[in-house]
Amino acid sequence: MEIRELTRAEEEIMRVLWQLNQAFVKDILVELPEPKPAYNTVSTIIRILEKKGLVGYKAYGKTHEYYPLITEEQYRRFQTEQLMTNYFDNSLKKLVSFFVNEKNVSLSEADEIIRLLNKNKNES
């Protein structure tokens, strides 16, 4: 399955579905922040996510209970790959350098990043 970038509204709905695991539109609506979108708006976004192959459903008559077909981790991995490709030329060095320079990474955070990289390298 090919994952595509989600709009902000689609991602917001997916975050709720990941949190709830399965939900009816009314359940999703309850979890969304104010100002809440209209019921029909949420329903339309869910159907778009279904067409994209990211959401499945169980039908109960005319009512549908929706559930995610991808995990939050799968989408996070996709987004990270997009970020690396589009902004950092697939260079981990450029990505880390950006965070060190722009986000004022502390020495302890940098040590933790190095520890994680070494752990990952040793597990490969």
Disulfide bonds with the S-S distance in Angstrom:
none
